[in-house]
Structure formats: C-alpha cells, structure tokens
Amino acid sequence: MTVKAEAARGALTYSGMRGLAAILIAFMKQRRMGLNDFIQKIANNSYACKHPEVQSILKISQPQEPELMNANPSPPPSPSQQINLGPSSNPHAKPSDFHFLKVIGKGSFGKVLLARHKAEEAFYAVKVLQKKAILKKKEEKHIMSERNVLLKNVKHPFLVGLHFSFQTADKLYFVLDYINGGELFYHLQRERCFLEPRARFYAAEIASALGYLHSLNIVYRDLKPENILLDSQGHIVLTDFGLCKENIEHNGTTSTFCGTPEYLAPEVLHKQPYDRTVDWWCLGAVLYEMLYGLPPFYSRNTAEMYDNILNKPLQLKPNITNSARHLLEGLLQKDRTKRLGAKDDFMEIKNHVFFSLINWDDLINKKITPPFNPNVSGPSDLRHFDPEFTEEPVPNSIGRSPDSILLTASVKEAAEAFLGFSYAPPMDSFL
C-alpha cells in the first residue's frame, strides 16, 4: 500500500500530462521571444509552478536566476527579482519587431539606428544601449534620467519624442522620432558660419525648447551643435537628454561636473553650485559659434580653453549687429547671478531686442518658414548623416534577443539596474 501510495503521488494524471505538455510546447515557442516573458506567464500558474518537472526546466534554462524557481508560487517574484517591463500598452515589444536598416549615430554606450517597424511600416530612430557598458561606467542614473525627460517631451515641437522603450537582458532600446535633416554641427562644419537671420531663427527655437524644459524644472546641461538636429523641413529638434538634471526648481542649484569642454560655464568649471542659467550660457556659446564658426574662448589646448572661460574677457568681432553683441554679452556673462535669464529665465531671452523680429506664437506653431531646407526626399535619404556612421554594418545582435542559456550573472545585475525602463504611451494619447 505504501509503495502504491508513493507511486500514485508521483504519477501524473491524464489532465496533468496534458497540462505539462501544453507548458512544454509553450516553452519551446517562447524561447525565441525571450525566456523572461515565459517565466512571468507561468509564475502565476499554480499547477505549473508546483510541478517538479517545470521547476527542473526552469533550473536548466535560467541558472542565473534561482530566486524565480521557488517551489511555492505564492507570492510571485518581487520586482527586484525580475525585469519589470513597466507601464506599457505594448509589453511584448522586442528587437525582432524592427528591420534595422542603417547606423546613423554612435555614442559611449551604443548606437542609433534607422529602423522600420515591420507591422506599422513606420520609420524610427532606435537608440540601442549596452547595459554592461552603462553599468561599467556607473551611468545608469543618467540613462534613466534621459528616459524620464523623454517621457515629458511630448508637448513641445522642438524636442525629440519618445514613442516607446523596451529592453532585453543586455540592451536598452529607445524608439524615437526619426529626424533626418542632419546635426546643426554637420551643417555648421560645411558652411563655417551662418548669417545672422538664420542664427536668430535657430537660437529662438533652441531657447523655446530650453524654456519648456525649465518650466518642467529640468536643466539640459549639454547644449552643443551635435545635440541639435534639423528635421526634414529645417526646424530645430533637441536630442540626447542623458545629462539633464531633473527637479531643479527656480533658484535651485546642483553641482555635478558634467558637459562638453567647449561649452562649460565658468561656475561648472569652478565646481560651484549652478542653476538653470547654465543653459543660457550654453545658448550663448552655440549662438557665438553659429555667428563666428568656433565656440567662444576656444583653444585646442583644453587647459588653456578652461583658463580662457574662467578669466579671459569676451571678445566680439565687429561683423555682427549691436543687438547680437548685447545678447552674447548677456548670455556669456561669467557671473551667473548677472547673466541674462538669471531673474526671469526664458522671458528675459524671449524679450531681448535681438529676438524682436520673432513672433513667438508663430514660432512654436512652426508657422515661420525655416531659413534652410535640408531637401530630403524621404526616410531613406541619408545625405545629412556622416558616412562614418551610415557605411558601418548593422550588427546582427541589434535585432534579436540574447539566447537565455548564455545569460550570465552580470546580465541579471544589468537587468535589475533598469527596472521600470520600458514605456509606451497610453492608448488615449493616440486618439
């Protein structure tokens, strides 16, 4: 009787066999889609989690995540033990949803690619970042800050928009507006400098975008021609929000040393607390470069350039109008408390005489015809991207999820560092 009872406990009923078979079939189908989705699906299935053979399958397939193999399925795994896909109306987004066509940009942690969504047939710029590289440099806070700022950009015409984001075990994916008019830096290099009306138009659109970020208590901190794109009509689009600092209220300060050497404000170099006026210094530096062809205080020797920023008086050649001169002197004021924008932020810039020809309502509604049209023929027209990028082959790994069997403990650590990264806008935002 004892032997029979033990046998009965170990045997599978017919319905149990069918249940296990269904789970195994589902398992094989889901392998290519990523094991994490499969685990989350069966984690809430009481029968599946209790059955020893299912536990065995999970142990073989994902040895680096023993927390997910607890024989007791209640309570389900905590957020720290799984990749949290976040509030998303498209929780199954994955790399294989896209045809990755061309590399159009590169950064410290990954690449930006032109991609076509297979189902929608829409074109996007997909920023693909390596989690391991981000963690190695301890930059995960900046990446999550970039995502947070992107989520707030939906209401401004001169800020790049995030459509949705998702992740695999080893990569993060930002699905962004595809902007193919070229970097301002690219056009400035080709033309050396811009005439004042063109520089005024770009400066106004940039100032409008910065003013909007400031209204959300966000300081941009990394304004430079490489982060300023032109869209297909020639309007400005700010991108790359990795160095944005959130929650800086009016008169609030921060002290992190970051930015690009040519555009660093004196207070940042001094490692003093700084505020949103750091963005107005950067606007002055970009406007100066548009008018003169080089950043103010520029030197090939970085130490000398830093000394120039801190100590050298601003020198302006006479080939600009008095209103442009006055604006540059106000924006490139070394004392941030006296800088244009210190009192009334964007309103001071908006009301400056240099911008008296700008109708700001028309500007924000894109009713002003841009002074330069990139003349792109369509999404596949890459003439304004650097061939250094576009001639590079697209890595095969970009378009697929990693094989779960090859995942390591470091990948698990990477996954947990980006909980809540994934995002898709609520459905009513499309109505």
C-alpha positions as CSV (number, residue, x, y, z in Angstrom):
1,M,0.0,0.0,0.0
2,T,2.8,2.4,0.9
3,V,4.5,1.7,-2.5
4,K,1.3,2.2,-4.3
5,A,0.5,5.4,-2.5
6,E,4.0,6.8,-3.3
7,A,3.6,5.8,-6.9
8,A,0.2,7.5,-7.0
9,R,1.7,10.7,-5.6
10,G,4.5,10.6,-8.2
11,A,2.3,9.7,-11.2
12,L,0.8,12.3,-13.5
13,T,-2.9,12.2,-14.2
14,Y,-4.1,12.5,-17.8
15,S,-5.1,16.1,-17.3
16,G,-1.8,16.7,-15.6
17,M,0.1,15.2,-18.6
18,R,-1.9,17.5,-20.9
19,G,-1.1,20.5,-18.8
20,L,2.6,19.7,-18.8
21,A,2.6,19.0,-22.5
22,A,1.0,22.4,-23.1
23,I,3.5,24.1,-20.9
24,L,6.4,22.4,-22.8
25,I,5.0,23.4,-26.2
26,A,4.6,27.0,-25.0
27,F,8.1,26.9,-23.6
28,M,9.6,25.9,-27.0
29,K,7.5,28.6,-28.8
30,Q,8.5,31.3,-26.4
31,R,12.3,30.5,-26.3
32,R,12.9,32.8,-29.3
33,M,10.7,35.6,-27.8
34,G,12.8,35.6,-24.6
35,L,12.6,33.4,-21.6
36,N,11.7,36.2,-19.2
37,D,8.2,36.7,-20.8
38,F,7.6,32.9,-20.5
39,I,8.6,32.8,-16.8
40,Q,6.4,35.7,-16.0
41,K,3.4,34.0,-17.7
42,I,3.8,30.7,-15.8
43,A,4.8,32.3,-12.4
44,N,1.1,32.9,-11.7
45,N,0.1,29.3,-12.7
46,S,-0.2,27.3,-9.5
47,Y,-0.1,23.9,-11.1
48,A,2.8,24.8,-13.3
49,C,5.0,26.2,-10.5
50,K,4.3,23.3,-8.2
51,H,5.2,20.6,-10.7
52,P,8.8,19.4,-10.2
53,E,9.5,18.9,-13.9
54,V,8.6,22.5,-14.6
55,Q,10.9,23.6,-11.8
56,S,13.6,21.4,-13.4
57,I,13.1,23.1,-16.8
58,L,13.4,26.5,-15.2
59,K,16.6,25.5,-13.4
60,I,18.2,24.2,-16.7
61,S,17.1,27.2,-18.7
62,Q,17.9,30.1,-16.3
63,P,20.6,29.0,-13.8
64,Q,21.5,32.6,-13.0
65,E,18.0,33.4,-11.5
66,P,17.4,30.9,-8.7
67,E,15.0,33.3,-7.0
68,L,12.5,32.5,-9.8
69,M,12.5,28.8,-9.0
70,N,10.9,28.7,-5.6
71,A,8.6,25.7,-5.4
72,N,6.0,27.9,-3.7
73,P,4.5,30.2,-6.3
74,S,2.8,32.5,-3.8
75,P,3.7,35.3,-3.5
76,P,5.0,35.8,-7.1
77,P,8.6,37.1,-7.6
78,S,9.2,40.6,-6.3
79,P,10.2,43.4,-8.7
80,S,13.8,43.2,-7.7
81,Q,13.9,39.6,-8.9
82,Q,12.6,40.1,-12.4
83,I,12.8,42.6,-15.3
84,N,10.0,45.0,-14.8
85,L,8.5,46.0,-18.2
86,G,6.9,49.0,-16.6
87,P,3.6,50.6,-17.5
88,S,3.3,49.7,-21.2
89,S,0.5,49.4,-23.6
90,N,2.9,47.2,-25.7
91,P,4.6,44.9,-23.2
92,H,5.7,42.5,-25.9
93,A,7.9,44.9,-27.8
94,K,11.1,43.3,-28.9
95,P,14.0,43.8,-31.3
96,S,12.6,41.5,-33.9
97,D,9.7,43.9,-34.4
98,F,12.0,46.1,-36.5
99,H,14.1,46.0,-39.6
100,F,17.3,47.8,-38.6
101,L,18.5,49.5,-41.8
102,K,21.4,51.8,-41.1
103,V,23.6,53.1,-38.3
104,I,23.0,56.9,-38.1
105,G,24.9,57.7,-34.9
106,K,27.2,56.4,-32.2
107,G,27.8,57.2,-28.5
108,S,29.6,55.9,-25.5
109,F,27.1,53.1,-24.8
110,G,25.7,52.1,-28.1
111,K,24.4,53.2,-31.5
112,V,21.4,55.0,-33.0
113,L,19.9,53.1,-36.0
114,L,17.3,53.9,-38.6
115,A,14.7,51.2,-38.3
116,R,11.4,50.4,-39.9
117,H,8.7,48.9,-37.7
118,K,7.6,45.7,-39.5
119,A,3.9,45.9,-38.6
120,E,3.4,49.7,-38.7
121,E,5.9,50.3,-41.6
122,A,6.8,53.5,-39.9
123,F,10.4,54.7,-39.6
124,Y,12.0,55.4,-36.2
125,A,15.4,56.3,-34.8
126,V,16.1,53.5,-32.3
127,K,18.8,54.2,-29.8
128,V,20.3,50.9,-28.6
129,L,22.4,51.0,-25.4
130,Q,24.6,48.2,-23.9
131,K,23.6,47.7,-20.3
132,K,27.0,46.3,-19.4
133,A,28.8,49.4,-20.7
134,I,26.5,51.7,-18.8
135,L,27.0,49.8,-15.5
136,K,30.7,49.7,-16.0
137,K,30.9,53.5,-16.1
138,K,28.1,53.8,-13.4
139,E,25.9,55.8,-15.7
140,E,22.6,54.1,-15.1
141,K,21.2,57.2,-13.4
142,H,21.9,59.3,-16.4
143,I,20.2,56.8,-18.7
144,M,17.1,56.6,-16.6
145,S,17.1,60.4,-16.3
146,E,17.2,60.5,-20.2
147,R,14.1,58.2,-20.3
148,N,12.3,60.3,-17.7
149,V,12.9,63.5,-19.6
150,L,11.9,61.9,-22.9
151,L,8.5,61.0,-21.3
152,K,7.8,64.7,-20.7
153,N,8.7,65.9,-24.1
154,V,5.5,65.0,-25.9
155,K,4.1,68.6,-25.9
156,H,7.0,70.5,-27.4
157,P,7.7,70.7,-31.2
158,F,11.5,71.3,-30.8
159,L,12.3,68.3,-28.5
160,V,12.7,64.8,-29.9
161,G,9.8,62.5,-28.9
162,L,9.9,59.0,-27.4
163,H,7.3,56.6,-28.9
164,F,8.1,53.7,-26.6
165,S,11.1,52.0,-24.9
166,F,11.8,48.3,-24.1
167,Q,14.7,46.1,-23.0
168,T,16.3,42.8,-23.5
169,A,18.5,41.2,-20.9
170,D,21.6,43.0,-22.2
171,K,20.3,46.1,-24.1
172,L,18.0,49.1,-23.7
173,Y,16.0,50.4,-26.7
174,F,14.7,54.0,-27.1
175,V,12.2,54.2,-30.0
176,L,12.4,57.9,-31.0
177,D,11.3,60.3,-33.7
178,Y,13.4,59.8,-36.8
179,I,15.0,63.2,-37.7
180,N,17.0,63.2,-40.9
181,G,17.8,66.9,-41.7
182,G,21.3,66.5,-40.1
183,E,23.1,67.8,-37.0
184,L,23.5,71.5,-36.7
185,F,27.2,70.7,-36.2
186,Y,27.2,69.0,-39.6
187,H,25.8,72.0,-41.4
188,L,28.0,74.4,-39.5
189,Q,31.1,72.5,-40.5
190,R,30.0,72.6,-44.1
191,E,29.2,76.3,-44.1
192,R,31.6,77.5,-41.4
193,C,29.2,80.1,-40.0
194,F,25.6,81.3,-40.5
195,L,24.2,84.7,-41.4
196,E,22.5,86.4,-38.5
197,P,18.9,85.8,-39.6
198,R,19.5,82.1,-39.8
199,A,21.3,82.0,-36.4
200,R,18.5,84.0,-34.9
201,F,15.9,81.5,-36.1
202,Y,17.8,78.6,-34.7
203,A,18.6,80.4,-31.4
204,A,14.9,81.2,-30.9
205,E,13.8,77.6,-31.4
206,I,16.5,76.3,-29.1
207,A,15.6,78.9,-26.5
208,S,11.9,77.9,-26.7
209,A,12.9,74.3,-26.1
210,L,15.1,75.2,-23.1
211,G,12.4,77.4,-21.7
212,Y,10.0,74.5,-21.8
213,L,12.4,72.1,-20.1
214,H,13.0,74.8,-17.4
215,S,9.2,75.0,-16.9
216,L,9.3,71.3,-16.0
217,N,12.2,72.0,-13.6
218,I,14.7,70.3,-15.9
219,V,18.2,71.7,-16.7
220,Y,19.5,70.4,-20.0
221,R,23.2,71.0,-19.3
222,D,24.7,69.6,-22.5
223,L,23.6,72.0,-25.3
224,K,26.0,71.8,-28.3
225,P,25.6,71.7,-32.1
226,E,26.0,67.9,-32.1
227,N,22.8,67.6,-29.9
228,I,20.8,69.9,-32.1
229,L,19.2,68.3,-35.1
230,L,17.3,69.7,-38.1
231,D,14.1,68.0,-39.1
232,S,13.1,67.4,-42.8
233,Q,11.7,70.9,-43.0
234,G,14.6,72.6,-41.3
235,H,13.2,73.1,-37.7
236,I,15.3,72.5,-34.7
237,V,15.0,69.3,-32.6
238,L,16.9,68.9,-29.4
239,T,18.0,65.4,-28.6
240,D,20.2,63.4,-26.1
241,F,18.9,64.1,-22.6
242,G,21.4,61.9,-20.8
243,L,22.9,64.9,-18.9
244,C,19.6,66.5,-18.0
245,K,19.1,67.3,-14.3
246,E,15.6,66.9,-13.0
247,N,13.8,68.7,-10.2
248,I,15.8,71.9,-10.3
249,E,13.2,74.5,-9.3
250,H,13.5,78.2,-9.8
251,N,16.6,79.3,-7.9
252,G,17.5,75.7,-7.2
253,T,21.1,74.5,-7.9
254,T,23.1,71.4,-8.5
255,S,26.9,70.8,-8.5
256,T,27.7,67.8,-10.7
257,F,30.7,68.4,-13.0
258,C,29.5,67.4,-16.5
259,G,29.1,68.7,-20.0
260,T,31.2,69.3,-23.1
261,P,34.5,71.2,-22.6
262,E,33.9,73.9,-25.2
263,Y,30.5,74.8,-23.7
264,L,31.1,74.5,-20.0
265,A,30.0,77.6,-17.9
266,P,32.5,79.1,-15.5
267,E,30.6,78.0,-12.4
268,V,30.7,74.4,-13.6
269,L,34.5,74.6,-14.1
270,H,34.8,76.2,-10.6
271,K,32.8,73.2,-9.3
272,Q,30.4,75.7,-7.7
273,P,26.6,75.1,-7.4
274,Y,24.9,76.1,-10.6
275,D,21.3,76.6,-11.8
276,R,19.3,76.8,-15.0
277,T,21.3,79.8,-16.1
278,V,24.0,77.2,-17.2
279,D,21.7,76.5,-20.2
280,W,21.7,80.2,-21.1
281,W,25.5,80.3,-21.1
282,C,25.4,77.3,-23.5
283,L,22.9,79.0,-25.7
284,G,25.3,82.0,-25.9
285,A,28.2,79.6,-26.8
286,V,26.2,78.0,-29.6
287,L,25.0,81.3,-30.9
288,Y,28.6,82.6,-30.9
289,E,29.7,79.5,-32.8
290,M,26.9,79.9,-35.4
291,L,28.0,83.5,-36.0
292,Y,31.8,83.1,-35.8
293,G,32.5,79.5,-36.7
294,L,34.1,78.5,-33.4
295,P,33.0,78.4,-29.7
296,P,33.9,81.4,-27.6
297,F,37.2,81.0,-25.6
298,Y,38.1,78.1,-27.9
299,S,41.6,76.6,-27.8
300,R,43.0,73.2,-28.9
301,N,44.6,73.0,-25.6
302,T,41.8,72.1,-23.1
303,A,43.6,73.6,-20.1
304,E,44.1,76.9,-21.9
305,M,40.5,76.9,-23.0
306,Y,39.3,76.3,-19.4
307,D,41.5,79.2,-18.3
308,N,40.0,81.4,-21.1
309,I,36.5,80.5,-20.0
310,L,37.3,81.5,-16.4
311,N,39.5,84.5,-16.9
312,K,39.5,85.9,-20.5
313,P,37.1,88.7,-21.3
314,L,34.6,88.0,-24.1
315,Q,35.9,89.4,-27.4
316,L,33.4,90.1,-30.2
317,K,34.4,91.0,-33.7
318,P,32.6,93.9,-35.3
319,N,30.8,92.0,-38.0
320,I,27.5,91.4,-36.0
321,T,24.7,93.8,-35.1
322,N,24.6,95.7,-31.8
323,S,21.6,93.6,-30.7
324,A,23.5,90.3,-31.3
325,R,26.5,91.7,-29.4
326,H,24.3,92.7,-26.5
327,L,22.7,89.3,-26.4
328,L,26.0,87.5,-26.4
329,E,27.4,89.7,-23.7
330,G,24.3,88.9,-21.6
331,L,24.4,85.2,-22.1
332,L,28.2,84.8,-21.8
333,Q,28.3,86.7,-18.5
334,K,30.7,84.8,-16.3
335,D,28.8,85.7,-13.1
336,R,25.7,83.6,-13.3
337,T,23.8,85.9,-11.0
338,K,24.2,88.7,-13.6
339,R,23.6,86.5,-16.6
340,L,20.7,87.1,-18.9
341,G,18.0,84.8,-17.7
342,A,19.0,84.8,-14.0
343,K,15.9,86.7,-13.0
344,D,13.1,85.8,-15.3
345,D,14.6,82.8,-17.1
346,F,13.2,82.3,-20.7
347,M,11.1,85.5,-20.5
348,E,14.3,87.6,-20.5
349,I,15.7,85.9,-23.6
350,K,12.3,86.0,-25.3
351,N,12.0,89.8,-24.7
352,H,15.5,90.6,-25.8
353,V,15.8,93.1,-28.7
354,F,17.7,90.5,-30.8
355,F,14.5,88.5,-31.0
356,S,12.2,91.4,-31.7
357,L,11.6,90.1,-35.2
358,I,10.4,86.8,-33.9
359,N,6.7,86.1,-33.5
360,W,6.9,83.5,-30.7
361,D,3.4,82.2,-31.2
362,D,4.1,81.6,-34.9
363,L,7.5,80.1,-34.0
364,I,6.0,77.5,-31.6
365,N,3.4,76.6,-34.2
366,K,6.0,76.2,-36.9
367,K,4.4,78.9,-39.0
368,I,7.8,80.6,-39.7
369,T,9.5,79.1,-42.8
370,P,12.9,77.9,-41.8
371,P,15.8,79.7,-43.5
372,F,17.3,76.5,-44.7
373,N,15.5,73.4,-46.1
374,P,17.5,70.1,-45.9
375,N,15.6,68.9,-49.0
376,V,15.5,65.3,-48.0
377,S,13.5,63.1,-50.4
378,G,12.2,60.7,-47.7
379,P,13.3,58.5,-44.8
380,S,15.9,56.6,-46.8
381,D,17.6,59.9,-47.7
382,L,20.7,59.9,-45.5
383,R,22.7,62.6,-47.2
384,H,22.9,64.7,-44.0
385,F,24.3,61.8,-41.9
386,D,28.1,61.3,-41.5
387,P,29.2,58.4,-43.8
388,E,31.4,57.2,-41.0
389,F,28.1,56.0,-39.4
390,T,26.0,55.0,-42.4
391,E,28.7,52.9,-44.0
392,E,29.1,50.8,-40.8
393,P,27.4,47.4,-41.0
394,V,24.4,46.9,-38.7
395,P,25.4,44.4,-36.0
396,N,23.2,41.2,-36.1
397,S,22.8,41.3,-32.3
398,I,20.9,44.6,-32.5
399,G,17.8,42.8,-34.0
400,R,17.5,39.8,-31.7
401,S,17.1,39.0,-28.0
402,P,20.1,37.1,-26.5
403,D,19.8,33.3,-26.0
404,S,18.7,32.8,-22.4
405,I,21.0,29.8,-21.9
406,L,24.0,32.1,-22.4
407,L,22.9,34.7,-19.9
408,T,25.3,35.4,-17.0
409,A,25.1,36.8,-13.5
410,S,26.3,40.2,-14.8
411,V,23.3,40.2,-17.2
412,K,21.0,39.7,-14.3
413,E,22.6,42.6,-12.5
414,A,22.2,44.7,-15.6
415,A,18.5,43.7,-15.9
416,E,17.8,44.7,-12.3
417,A,19.6,48.1,-12.7
418,F,16.9,49.3,-15.2
419,L,13.6,48.3,-13.5
420,G,10.8,50.3,-15.0
421,F,12.7,51.4,-18.1
422,S,10.2,50.2,-20.6
423,Y,7.5,52.6,-21.7
424,A,4.7,53.0,-24.2
425,P,2.3,55.9,-24.2
426,P,-1.3,55.3,-23.0
427,M,-3.7,54.4,-25.8
428,D,-5.7,57.6,-25.4
429,S,-2.7,59.6,-26.4
430,F,-3.2,58.3,-29.9
431,L,-6.9,59.3,-30.2
